[in-house]
Amino acid sequence: MGHIVDDDICQPGMLVSTFWILGKKSRIPTLWVYAENDHSSPLPIAQSCYEQFKEAGGKAQVYRGAAVRKRWPLSVQPGRDAVCG
C-alpha cells in the first residue's frame, strides 16, 4: 500500500489523499479487509484512507479480522521493486 518495510508508509499524506480521489470516482460498493496484525498499512493510516474514501462519496464496508499467522506471499523485499526510497 505504499511502503518498503513493514509499518513504514512512504508519503502517507499522498496515500490518504489518493483514497479521497478513489472515493470520488468509485461507482461500486467496496469491501475493505483488515487483519489485526496487518503490516502493509498501520491501522491509523488505513482508517484515514477509509474515512477519506467515504467522505468523498465512496461506498465501503470494513471487515476487521483476527491476526493472521502467515505473511502474505507477495511482499516486496527491501531494496527490490521499491516504489519510493
N, C-alpha and C positions, 0 to 999 in steps of 0.2 A: 504494500500500500504506500510505498514511498520511503523505503528505508534500506540501509545496507546491513546493519546489525540489529539484533533483537532490541525492541523497545526504544529505538533511536530513529525518530521520524525526520526525514530530510524536508525542510521547508514546510512545517506544519500549517502555517497560515495559508500558503498557497494550496495545500491539500484541502483544507477546510473550505476555502472559497470555491474550489472546483466542485465540491459537492453541492454548493448552492446553485451553481450553473447546471449541474446534472439534474437537480430537483426541478429547476425551472423548465427544462426541456423534456423531462420524463413524462411519458404518457401512460405507462402501465404500472400497476402496483408492484412493489418490490419486497423481498424478504431479506432481512439482514441477520446473518447468523454470527454470533459472537461467543467464543468459548471463554470461560473464566480465566484461563491462562494464555490467552491469545497474545503472542509476542509480535505479530505483524503490525498491530495498531493498539497502543496502550488505550485503556478504557476512556480516559479524558478526551483523547483525540477522536476516537470512534464516536463518542457521544456528541462532540461538537460537529462532526461530519453529518451525523444523523439529524441533529437539530437544524443545521443549515439546509439540508436536503428537504426536510419537512416545511421549514419556514418559506422556502421558495415555491412550495406547492406540490412537492413530490409526495407520493403515497408510499408509505413504508410501514412495515411491522418489524419488530426486533424479537429474535429468539435468543435468549442468553442461556447457553448450555453450560454444563459442568466442565471442569478441566479435562482436557484430552491427554491421553497417556503418551501418544506418539507424535512426533513432529511431522509437519506437512512435508511430503517428499519433494516438493519443488522449490525449496527455499534457496535463495541466492546466497552464494558463498562470498564472504568479504573479499573485495578485490576483483571479483568476476561479475560481469554484467551489471556493474554499478550504474545507477541512474544519475546519481549526484555524488560529489566527493569533495 
